Amino acid sequence: MRFQTRPRGRTVESIISVHRKTHSIKLFIQNNSTLLSWIVFSPANRLVGLYEARVLRKLITVGPVTAEDAQKKFLYLTALLASKSIDPSTREIEAAIRTLRPFKVELAATVCRGSDVSVHPSR
């Protein structure tokens, strides 16, 4: 089994998968930090952090192709925001919203399951 850290294609699912792997590597490096390993892993931690930020930017800017992709992107970004794993700028949030806007009705159905909420496409 080959460990892949480069997103293949531009699918939301592949980018999410790469971000999860990169984030877990970063957490592993941070949590296993003795003095000796800190000396060895400090540059690696910086590189992994930079790569993680790059993958996250790609996830924010990529437009989902299907409603299912939009749902995965929305739920993943929402989970990252709720866990305070990321601190996006206003511009990044606006970019993510812009890419999800074509799937507004489907995402409203995802968020409001069981509720009686109407979504106006003009807003």
C-alpha positions as CSV (number, residue, x, y, z in Angstrom):
1,M,0.0,0.0,0.0
2,R,1.4,3.3,-1.1
3,F,0.9,6.4,1.1
4,Q,-0.4,9.2,-1.1
5,T,-0.2,12.8,0.0
6,R,-0.8,14.4,-3.4
7,P,-4.4,15.0,-4.3
8,R,-5.2,13.1,-7.5
9,G,-7.6,15.0,-9.7
10,R,-9.8,17.7,-8.3
11,T,-12.5,15.7,-6.6
12,V,-13.7,17.0,-3.2
13,E,-13.4,13.5,-1.7
14,S,-9.8,13.0,-2.8
15,I,-8.8,16.5,-1.4
16,I,-10.6,15.7,1.9
17,S,-8.7,12.4,2.1
18,V,-5.4,14.0,1.6
19,H,-6.2,16.7,4.2
20,R,-7.1,14.1,6.8
21,K,-3.8,12.2,6.2
22,T,-1.8,15.4,6.3
23,H,-3.5,16.6,9.5
24,S,-3.0,13.2,11.2
25,I,0.7,13.3,10.3
26,K,1.0,16.8,11.8
27,L,-0.8,15.7,15.0
28,F,1.5,12.7,15.3
29,I,4.6,14.9,15.0
30,Q,3.2,17.4,17.5
31,N,2.2,14.7,20.0
32,N,5.4,12.7,19.9
33,S,7.7,15.5,20.8
34,T,10.7,14.7,23.1
35,L,13.7,17.0,22.9
36,L,15.5,14.8,20.4
37,S,12.4,14.2,18.2
38,W,11.6,17.9,18.3
39,I,15.0,18.6,16.8
40,V,14.4,16.1,14.1
41,F,10.7,16.7,13.5
42,S,10.6,20.5,13.8
43,P,11.4,21.2,10.1
44,A,9.1,18.4,9.1
45,N,6.3,19.8,11.2
46,R,6.7,23.2,9.4
47,L,6.6,21.5,6.0
48,V,3.6,19.4,6.9
49,G,1.8,22.5,8.2
50,L,2.5,24.4,5.0
51,Y,1.3,21.5,2.9
52,E,-1.8,21.1,5.1
53,A,-2.6,24.8,4.5
54,R,-2.1,24.3,0.8
55,V,-4.5,21.3,0.6
56,L,-7.1,23.2,2.7
57,R,-6.9,26.2,0.3
58,K,-7.5,23.8,-2.6
59,L,-10.5,22.3,-0.8
60,I,-11.9,25.8,-0.2
61,T,-11.5,26.8,-3.8
62,V,-12.5,23.7,-5.7
63,G,-16.1,23.6,-6.9
64,P,-18.1,20.4,-6.2
65,V,-19.4,18.6,-9.2
66,T,-22.4,16.9,-7.6
67,A,-24.7,17.5,-4.7
68,E,-23.0,14.7,-2.8
69,D,-19.6,16.4,-3.2
70,A,-21.1,19.6,-2.0
71,Q,-22.5,17.9,1.0
72,K,-19.1,16.3,1.9
73,K,-17.3,19.6,1.4
74,F,-19.8,21.5,3.5
75,L,-19.8,18.9,6.4
76,Y,-16.0,18.6,6.4
77,L,-15.4,22.3,6.5
78,T,-18.1,22.8,9.2
79,A,-16.5,20.0,11.3
80,L,-13.1,21.7,11.0
81,L,-14.6,25.1,12.0
82,A,-16.4,23.5,14.9
83,S,-13.3,21.8,16.2
84,K,-11.3,25.0,15.8
85,S,-8.8,23.1,13.7
86,I,-8.8,26.0,11.2
87,D,-9.1,29.7,11.4
88,P,-10.1,30.9,8.0
89,S,-10.1,34.4,6.8
90,T,-13.3,36.1,5.7
91,R,-12.1,35.8,2.1
92,E,-11.7,32.0,2.4
93,I,-15.2,31.6,3.9
94,E,-16.7,33.7,1.1
95,A,-14.8,31.6,-1.5
96,A,-16.1,28.4,0.1
97,I,-19.7,29.7,0.1
98,R,-19.4,30.8,-3.5
99,T,-18.4,27.3,-4.6
100,L,-21.3,25.8,-2.6
101,R,-24.0,28.2,-3.7
102,P,-25.2,26.2,-6.7
103,F,-26.1,23.4,-4.3
104,K,-27.9,25.7,-1.8
105,V,-31.2,23.7,-1.9
106,E,-29.6,20.3,-1.4
107,L,-27.4,21.7,1.4
108,A,-30.4,23.2,3.2
109,A,-32.1,19.8,3.1
110,T,-28.9,18.3,4.6
111,V,-28.8,20.9,7.5
112,C,-32.5,21.0,8.1
113,R,-33.5,17.3,8.0
114,G,-36.8,16.9,9.7
115,S,-37.4,20.7,9.8
116,D,-39.9,22.6,7.7
117,V,-37.6,25.3,6.3
118,S,-38.0,26.9,2.9
119,V,-35.0,28.1,0.9
120,H,-35.3,30.9,-1.5
121,P,-32.9,30.5,-4.4
122,S,-32.8,34.3,-5.0
123,R,-31.0,35.0,-1.7
